[in-house]
Amino acid sequence: MKFKHFYTAIILRLAIVVILSATGGYVIAKYQMYIVGIVIFVFVIISCIGLIRYINKINKWIAFFLMGIENEDTTIKIPAKTGNKAIDDIFKGMQNLNRIFKQTKIDIINQEQYFKSVINQSATGLLSVNTKGRVVNVNPAAVSLTGLQEYHHINLLSKINIALPDFIGKVMQNKVEQTGVFENRQGQKLLFKISHLAQTNDTVTLIAVSDITKELDTREVDAWIKLSRTLSHEIMNNITPITTLSQVISGYFSDNNINEIDKQIIDNTVKGLKVIEERSVALMNFVNNYRKFTKLPEPHFEKTNISEIIENSIVVIGSYNYFDKIKVIKDIPKDVFFITDGNLLSQVIINVLKNAYEAIIENNISDGFIKTELLFAENQITIEISNNGGKISPETAEQIFTPFFTTKETGSGIGLSLSKQILMHMNGDVILRNTAGDLTSFLITLS
């Protein structure tokens, strides 16, 4: 399509319209040749339409150009000259814009390929999920760690842990950033970090997956080092006064001083013996607690009603003072059976419930509640116990399963560490996760 001699073409078309109109009017007025006049006016209309189309060709080019930009098509060829300087300038600007868009498109493609290469080579698994729970993008590391492919649904993550899809679903619904650690069947401990990216028409959930098994193993070594220091500290705190007082009392009754014993020495001896007794009892209690931790009973596996175990554990905690002021929320399906040791599991559940109760009471939460939820599949059980007794600080969370670590004045520091050891002995685990607000949750899993 050519636009040479734009003004000439416009003037000629206008002249034709004027001449035909005048001719048609003259024929009708002078000779009453109505049919000929009508034919002439038809040609006038056709000429007008041709004139309009000729002018609109420029508008069509602009429309085609804008549609091409909208559809990311930069292959449209734009005329170089039309015979009109103003229009030529417009086309020249369109050509420059088209060139810029084409280069920008190339730059974006190159940048996408670069970032895709970086993401694909990353040791951290990365995947994005749409609001329907479908995987939109996934890198090889995420495929290796989770088994998910593009277009898979996050419900398939139940193969790793039955509670994982529900955990991700709640985070997606609340649109908050959250992290959680889940162990797969190969013994890998996977850290899931979830964040959100708002787009024009949708919100994409970004999930980063890392294998932190080595890091956790290192922490376990650190925990044993801390344990040995705790043992040394606790034993020395009890043995030192016993040794010192024993030497002092022995000196009272040596051969040289036997004749100088008076009431003061006897009173001091009685006091010293009481202190020795107290320290000895404290040391015995400490050793007994340590024996509980190191000598776990062998689990007796049998078909167990998990629902009943949880209900009974709640009844046990219900006997504590002021427990009637705490709201109990239960989401426990009836008669869920699983092969496990009911007595040991009950010990763990009671301990976690007791910690939740103490957190609410100690922090004077007026509207305190404890929520217990049971999730089950054919080969996995997850019990989630949540409370609003306040978040656990990151510093405390790192040591909460360390033996003999406690933030309570009268606590022994073996409850959670013992619970973890019991569950690991039964092919399970207990993990802590801080959720939105002041809600703290413990996940008890069995597989």
Buried (B, 14 or more C-beta within 10 A) or exposed (E): EEBEEBEEBBEEBEEBBEEBBEBBEEBBEEEEBEEBBEEBBEBBEEBBEEBEEBEEBBEEBBEBBEEBBEEEBBEBEBBEBBBBEEBBEBBEEBBEBBEEBBEEEEEEEEEEEEEEEEBEEBEBBBBBBBEEBEBEBBBBBBBEBBEBEEEBEBEBBBBBBBBBBBBBBBBBEEEBEBEBBBBBEEEBBBBBBBBBEEEEEEEBBBBBBBBBBEEBEEBEEEBEEBBEEBBEEBBEEBEEBBEEBEEEBEEBEEEEEEEEEEEEBEEBBEEBEEBBEEBEEEBEEBBEBBEBBEEBEEBEEEEBBBBBBBBBBBEEBEEBEEBEEBEBEEEBEEEBEBEBBBEBBBBBBBBBBBBBBBBBBEEEBEEBBBBBBBBBBEEBBBBBBBBBBBBBEEEEBBBBBBBBBBEEEEEBBBBBBBBBBBBEBBEBBBBBBBBEEBBBBBBBBBB
